[in-house]
Amino acid sequence: MPKRQKETSINHGNRTKQKKEWGDKSISSSKGKNDHRRKTLEDEELLDDAMLGTDVGTQRVEEENLEEVSDVEVESEVRDPYQQWFATRVVTESDKASFDKILHDLDVVNDFQMKTLNLDEKMQTKVSVNGLDDSVDYSTVQCDVALKERIKAKSEPYLAQLRENHRLFTLFQQLTHYHDILYTSGIELGPPSDHNDQLISALSIHMLNHIMKASDFDLSHTNTIRAQKRLLNEQTHERILQKDALKKGLPYTPNPDIDLSAKIEIPTFQDQGFTRPTVLLLCPYRHYAFHFVHRILSLLPRKINVFGKSKFDEEFGDDSDPSEARQPYWKTYFPGNNDDCFRVGVSFRGSTFRLYTDFYNSDLIIASPLSLKQIETRQGWDYLSSIEVLVVYGGDMIAMQNVDHLRGVLGNTNSPLVKNRNTDFSRLRESYLCEMQKYCRQTVFVNTALTSQLLALFHRACFNPIVGDRFAGVLPVYEGAVSDILSPPRQLFLRLPCDQVTDTSTVRVKYLENNVLKVINNPAYKKILLYCDSYFEYVYVKRLLMENCDERECGVIDEWFPAGRYMTDASNSRNRSYFDNGTIRVLLFSGRFEFFRRMRIYNAQTIYFVSPPSYPNLWRVIEENKIYSDFVNNMKNGEKEGKELSVGVTVLEEEEERGKK
């Protein structure tokens, strides 16, 4: 295969340099000792990218030649959060029992105590104080961030930007101290902005720093064990030579470098998990994975060899046609590559950074929940058994895709091994031997808006905060949407009695069936818009309309994704036009469609919100826009025509009856 042509690329410092397409490989200019290494790297460049697959693998492969760690400061950093959280932490059975009791109280008794701290005018931090004597003041800087020396220089420009943003720097402090975090920005994560760029920088620095510390911690102990084994083998070999010489009566000259009387012991370390991957990053689309990997690459030292970058750029780069003069409107909020099925393993050892490594030989796994669910049957979940840092970036987008996939991944993370994956059980941490690894995992949720669904997932997926530190749910202070209505129509908010939270959707739909259907079937009512925030409510109401209403008077704007599933964009636009000109009286609309498509509906006379919008704040390119006020402001408030009734809005809300089980 011919050698690849060189291309011009720009590094982080805006300096132009000729680099090879295979990846950023910087080789020392010294001659002699590096000749063999240079030839090896050149041979690897001839590999075909197609050979770098996305195979999950079967077991961990022990590396034969380990490089010496140049900046092993793990032993001396007493105040390093990594040392305190993973290296020296001991979790006992009594601790586990107390943790489970607190979690049971939170889940069953619903006794959840929070302390609110104001970070700025539009930001709050809610700190859990359940089972704890006090809470940490997150609004103050706790201590300097313990970063590895190899990434300090490259991280400093990003840290300088974070220090100028009090909110994000406080978030970064919590990240580096391994607190469980539910961060709700109130700003869309898709469009480019300083906030999103700094947020990716904070998460990338933390993940890379953790991977380097875990790798160096493991390599330093592995080198120590191998060095002692080598000394023991040399001593044993020397004793055998001495014994043979004495037996044959031959003169024996001992090796002065080997002390035959010394007692050499092989040290034991408890520093590993069941499998090698320690960090899991879940993203909704390839676009976000692309930005995370490139930000991590910008943090690596110059002499790090990168493999698989060209294939990664080809598969995860922007797939839009640059020749198109006008991009679709949704591209503003979902830019780049919008494929939601992907997975890639990343390994970092010494001076080598590899993409597309199999999961059992990776340090970082970047994937979408959909792709992990697809390989569940044949691969299982063993590769997630030792995750120490779990980051869910864009949890609201993932929940809009399919929340069951996310729930399945979270539920199987840190599960015990099903098969032997070449685990060195002599080096397992105590928490893994006692099946308590989930209590030491850091879980980070990053969302645009906070929903009850995500909040429930966060509470059920996080066990870490009860171990000794607290989690912080950072969420924006919303100003409300009702005050943004320009010409307010009649608005009716109905609270429906409900025995359990799980029955809320059923109660709303039953009310719609018993009270709203007769209004829909009344021809005196024109242009009725039905908004269903939940997809399940949408399917239920759609079937209800099909069974009880005239098909010629009803239309739906069905589920639509950037990938072009379900109904086409033309069909949805045609139904909106029919609703606008009065061809159809009833239009069914879903919150998931509004989230992905951002289509405006004009001139509605009556709107029924089967449930309030989950996303009160959706940011557009120029102005802030809120779903509720957007729908209401686009209603027809002009002169009445014929028997058209007054314009009105009805919002159905549930009211849980306390004391009932």
N, C-alpha and C positions, 0 to 999 in steps of 0.2 A: 504494500500500500504506500503510495507516495506521501512524502512528508507534507504537513500542512503549511500553508502560506501564513506569513506573519501579518498581523493586523495592528492598527493603531488604536490604543485604548487610553482612557484618561483615568488616572487614579484619584484617590480622595483629595489629594493636595493640589488638584488642577494642573498637574504636570504631565505633559505628553511624553509617552514612552512606548517604544516598540515592545510588544509582548506577544507571546504565542497564543493562538486561538484556544489551545487546550486548556489554558488557565494561567494564572499569574504564578510563574515559576521564576524565582530569583536565586541564582546560584553564585556562591562565593567565587571571586576572581582568583583566589589563591590556587596555585598549580600543584601538581604532585599528588597530595593526599586526597584531592577532590576529583581526580580524573575518572576514577571508577564510578563515583557517585554521579558525575555529569553524564557519563555514557549510559548509566542505568535510567536516568530521567529521560534521555533522548530516546531510548528504546521504548519507554512507556508512552511517549508521544505518538508512536506509530500504532497504538492500539485504536481500534474502531470504537467510537462512542456507543455503538449498538451493543457492545459487549458489556457495558455498564448497565446492568439491569436493575429492576426494582424488586428483586426477589427478597422475601422476608428472611429466608434462611432457616436453619434447623437448630443450630447451637452456636455458642460462643467459641471462637478459635483463639487459642492462646498464642500471643505473639512471641516469636523466638528471640529476635533482636530488638531490644528496647533501648531507646536513646536515653542518655542521662538527662535528667531534668536540670536545667540551668539555673532556675530561680525557685528552689524549694524553700519557701518561707512558711509552709503549712505547719511545721513543728513549732515555730517561734511565735506565731500569731495567736496569742492566748485569747484576745478579744475578738478574733475573727468569728463572725456569725456562723460560717460554715463549720468551724471547729466545734462551736457550742451546740449546733443543731444536729449535726450528723456524726462527728467523730467521737464526741465524749458523752452524748446523750444515752441514758439508760432508761428503758421503759419496762416497768415490772407488771406483773399480773394484777396487783392491787391498783396500780395506776390505770390499767385498762378498764377495770371494773368501775372506777370512779368516772372515767371518761364516758363509758357507755351509759351510765346513769344520767349524766348531764345531757348527753345527746337524746336520751329517752325523754327527759323532761322538756327539751326543746321541741321534740317531734310530737309527743302525745299530749303533754300537759299544756304545751304552747306557752311556757313561761320563758320568754326570751327578753332578757334585760339588755338594754343598749344605752350607751352614753354618747351624746352628740357633741362634737367639737366643730366649731366653725373655722374653716381654713381661709376663706375669703368671702366676698359678698355673695357669690353664687355657688359656694361649695361647702358641703358638710362632710364630716367623717363620723360614722357611727361605729363605736367600738363595743364589742361584746364584753360584758362583765360577768357572765354566768360562771359560777364556780370559782371566781377569782377575787382576791382581796382588793385589788385596785386596778387601774388601767393606765397605760402609758400615754403621755401627752404627745400625740403624733404631730402637733403643730410646731414642735421645736426639733432642732437637729440633734440626733442622739449621739452620733460619733462619725468619724470619717469612714468613708466606704473603703473596705479592704479589697482592692483590686489587684490582680496579678500584675507583676512588673512588665510582662510582655505586652499588655494591652493598655497600660496607663497612658502612654504617649498618644496613641491613636484615639483613646477615649476622651482625652481632655477637651477637645473642641466641642464634643457633644455634651459633656458635663457642664461646660461653661454656659451653653444654651439652657440646660436644665436648671442651673442655679438662678437664672433670670426669671424662671417661671416657678413661683412658690408652690403651686398646686402639683405640678409634675415632679418637682424635686422632692416634695414630701412623699409622693407616690414612690419615687425611686428609693428613698430611705426605707420605706416599708418593704419594698421588694428585696433589697439587699439584706434585710434582717429576717427574711423568710416568714413574713406574715401572710396569711391568706387574705386575698384582696378581691373585692368586687368593685371594680372601677367603672363608673358610668359617666361618660364625658359630656353627654348632651350635644356632642358635635359628631357629625357623620364621619365614619372612618375611611370612606372611599375617596372623596375629593382631596386633592393635595392641599395641605395646610401646615403651618408651623407646628400646631399642636399634634397632628398625626405623625409628623416626621420625628418630633422629639419623643413621642410615646413609643414609636418603634425603636428609637435609639436606646431608651431606658430599658426596654424589655430585652433587646439584643445584647446590651452590655451585661445585664444580669445573667442571661442564659449562658453566654460565652464564658463569663467569669466563673460560673458554677461548673461548667464542663471542664475548664482548665484546672480548677482546684481538685475536682474529683479525679481527673486523669493523672495529675501530678502526685496526688495523694496515693493513688494506686500504684503508679510506676515507681515511686520512691521506695515503697514497701516491697514491691516485687523485686527490685534491684537489690535491696538489702537481703532478702531471702535467698536470691540466687547467688549473691556473693558469699554468704555463709555456707550454702551448700557446696559451692566450689572449693572453699577452704577445707570443708569436711572431707570432700572427695580427695583432695590433694593429700591431706593428712592420712587418710585411710590407705591411699596408694603408697605413700612413703612408708607406712608401717608394714605393709605387705612386702615391700622391697627389703626392709630391714630384717624381717622375719625369715625371708628366703635366704638372705646373705648369711645370717647366723646359722641357719639349718645346714647350709652347704659349707660352712666354715670359710667363707670368703670375706675379704675386708669390705667394710661398708662405710661410706662417707655420707653423713646425713646432710640434707639440704638445709643450709643456714636460714633460709626464709620460712621454714616450716617448723613450728614448735610441736613436737610429738607429745609433749606432756600437757599441752593446753586442752582444756575442755571446750569444745565448740558446740554451741547449741543453736538450733534453728529457731529464730524468733517467730512468734505467731501474732498475726494482726487480724482484727475484725473490722475490715474496711470495705467489704464488697456486698453487693446484693445478689439476687438470684441470676440476673442477666446484666448485660453491660449498659443498655440505654438508661440514662438518668433524667433526660429532659424530653418532654413531649409538647409539641406546639401544634395546636389544632387551629386551622384557618378555614374560612368558608370557600375561598377561591384561590387559584394559583397566583393571582396578582399579589396577594398579601405575602404568600410564601416567597415569591420572587424578591420583594423588597426586604424581607427579613434576612434572606441569605446574602444579598448584596450588602446590607448594612453590617452583617457579621464579617463578611470578607473585608470590608473597609476597616475593621478593627484589628485585623490580624497583622502581625509583624511583616516586614518587607520580605524576609527570607523564608516565609512559609510557602511550601509548594502546594498548589491547588490543582486537583484532578476532577474532571467531570463538569467543569464550568461551562464549556461550549454546549454540551448537550442540555444542561440545565437552562441556559439562556434560550435555547431553541424551543424547549418544551414549555417553559414557564413565562416566556416573554409575551409582549402584547401581540394578540392574534388578530387585531383589527386591521382592516385594509387601509393603508395610509393614503390610497388614491381617492377615498371617499371624501368629498368636499364637506359633507355635513354628517356628523355622527348622530346616532339616536340619542334622545334626551336622557334615557336611563344610563348612558355611558358616563354621564357626569358623576353619578353616584356609584357606579360599578365599573370603574375603568380597568384597562388591561385585560388579561386573560381571565375569563369567567368560567373556566372549567371547574366543576365542584367535585371531581373525582381524581385524586392524586395522592401520592405518598412518596417520600424520598428519605433515605437514611443518610446521616452525616456523621463522619468519624473524624476525630481530631487526636492525633498522637504525635508528640514531639514537634517536628517541623513539617508535618504532612496534614493537609486538610482534604478529605475525600468526600465527594458527593456520590450518591447512588450506591452506598454500601448496604449489605443486607442488615436487617434490623438487629440481629443478635450480635453484630460486630459494629454497631453504631453507638455514638454517644447522644446524638440528637435525632429525634424522629419528627419530621414535619409532614402532616397529613391532614386530610379532611375526614370527618367522622364517617362519611359515606364510604370512602375507600377502605377504611378499617373494618367496617361492618361487612363489606363484600368478601373479605378474606377470613372472616370469623370461622366459617365451617371447616376449612381445610388447614388453617394455621393456628386457630385459637387465640389466646391473649397472653401467652407466656412472655412475649417480648415487652409487655407493659408491667411486669411484676415488680420491677425495681425503679419505677419512676419516682424521682425526688422533687422535680419541679414540673408542674403541669400548667400550661398557659393556654387559655381559650381566648383567642383574639377574634372579635366580632361575634360574640355569642348570640346576639340578637339576630344576626343574619343566618347563623347556623340553625337557630331555633325556627326561623321562618322557612328554611329548607325542609328540615325534618328533625324535630326535637328528639324523636326516639333514637336516632343514630347517636346523637350527643349523649343521651342518657345511657345508652348501652356501653359506650366507651368509658364514661366516668364510672359506671358500675363495675366494670371489669378491670380497671386500673388498680395495681397493687394487689391483685389476687394471687394466691399461692400457685406454685408451679404445678402443672399437670404432667409434664414430661421432664426428664433430665436434660438440661441444656448445657452440659459440660460445666456445671457449677462447682466451684471450689468451696465445699461446705465448711472447710476448716477456717475460711476467711469471712464467713457470713457474719454480719452484724447481729447483735442480740435481738434487735427488733424483728428481723426476718425469721429467726429461729422460733420466736414466740408469735409469729404471724401478726405483728403490730406495725408493719411497714407503712400502712396507710395513715397512722397517727403522726408520722414524721414527714409527710408530703406537703409541699407548698402548692396551693391551688390559686391561680390568678384568673379572674374573669374580666375581660375588657369589652364593654358594650357601649352602644350609642345611647340606649334608653333602658331603664330598669323595668322589667315586667315581673309579675308574680310567678310566672313559669321559671324564669331565670333565677329568681330569688330562692325558689324551692329547690332547684338543682344545686345551687351554691350551698345551701344548708345541708343537703344530703350528701354532697360530694366532699365536704371539708371536715376532716377530723383533726387536722393539724392545730387549730387555734386553742384547743382545750389542753394541749400538752404543756403549755407554759407561756405561750405568747398569745396575742389577740389578733383577730382579723379585723380589718377595717373595710366597711362598705362605703366607698366614696361616691357620692351622687350629687348631681346639680340641684339647686333650688329652683324649681319651676315657678314661673310667674303666672301660670294659668293661661287658658285659651279663650274663656268666655269674654274676657275684657277686650279681646282683639276683634270682636265682631263689630262691623261697621254700622249696619242697620239691623238691629236685633229683631228677629221674628219671635213668634210665640215658642218658648222652649219649655218642654216638660221632662222632668227627670223622675223616673219611676223606680222606687226601691221594691224589689220583689222578695218576699220571705223565702228563706232557704235554710234547710236544716244542716247541710254540710257543704263545704266549699267544692267538693267534687261534683255536686249536683247543679252547679250554677248554670252551665250551658243548657242542661235539660229544662231547668225552670224557665229560662228566657225563651227557649223555643216553644214550650208549652203555652206561655203567655201569648206569644205571637200567633200560635195556632188558634187559641180560643178567643182572642180579642182583636187582632189586627187583620186576620184574613177577611172578615166582613167589610173592613174598610178598603182593603185592596180590591175586592170584588165589586165595590160600589163604583159605577162609572162616573159618578160626580167628582171623584178625586182624580186629579191629573198629575202625572209626572211624580210618581212615588219612588223614592230611592231607598233601598234596603241595604244597610251597611253591616256586614258581619266581620268582626275583628278576628274571630277564630275560624280556621279552615274547617273544622268539624261542624261548627254552627253553619257555615256557608253551605256545606254539602247537605245538611239536614233541611235548611230553608229552601234550597234549590229543589230538593225532592218534594217538599211541601207545596211549592208553587206548581210543580209539574202535575201533581195529583188533584189540586183544588182550584186552579185558576186557568183562564183561557190562554192557551199557548200563544195566540196571536197578539195578546196585549202584554206579554211578559218577555223580557230579555235579560240576558246575563252577560256580564263581562267576566269570562272564565279565567282560571289561573294561567298566568303567563310568566315565563322565566326568560332571562337573557339568552338561554340556550335554544329558545324557540319551541318549548314543549306546549302541549295542550292546544288551545285555540291560537290562531295566528293574530298578529297585530292588526291586520286589516279587518278581521271579523269583529274584534273588540271596538275598533274605531267606528265601524258601521253601526254597531248596536248603540254606541254613544250618540251618533248622529240621529238614529231613529228615535232615541229618547228625547233629544233636543227638539226635534220637529214634531213630536207628538205621535209618531207612528206607533210606539209602544208606550204604555202608561206606567209600567213597573220595570225597574231595573235593579238587578241584584249585583252587589258590589262587595268585594272581599278586602280585608285589611292587608292580606299578603300580596294581593295584586297591587294595591296602592303603594306598598313598600317597595316592590321591585319595579313597577312601571311608572309611577308618579303621573298618572293621568288625571286631569281635572274634569269634573262633571258639572255642567252649567244648567241653570234654569230649572232646578228641581223645585216642586211645590211643597212636597212633604218628604221628610227624611226620618227614617227609623234606624237608630243605632241599636242593633240587637245587643251589642255590648260596647262600652266606651272604648275608644282607640287606645291601644297599648303604647303607641308612640306619640305622646303629646307634642313632641318637638322634632320636626324634620327640617333640616337646614337645606336651603336651596343655594344656588350659586350667588345670587345677588341679595336676597332678602330672607329673613327668617319666616318660615311658614309652618303653621300648626294644622294638623289634619282636621280637627273639629271646626275651628274657625274658617279654614279654607273651604270646607264643604258648605258651611252656613252662609258665608259671604258670597258664594257663587249661586245661591238660590235666587229664584225669580221673585223680586219684591215690587214689581211694577203694577200696572193696572190689572184688575181681575178680568178674565174673559169668560163670559157666559156664567155657568154654574160652578166655576172653580172655587173651591173653598179657601180659607185663609191659609197662608204659609205657616208651617209649624215643624218643629223638631221634637222628636221623642227619643229619649235615651233610657235604656233599660239597665238597671243596676241591681245587683243582688245584695241582700241584707241577711247575713248569717245570724241565726238565732242562737244566742249563747246558752250554754248549759245543756244543749241537746247533743246526744251522741248518735 
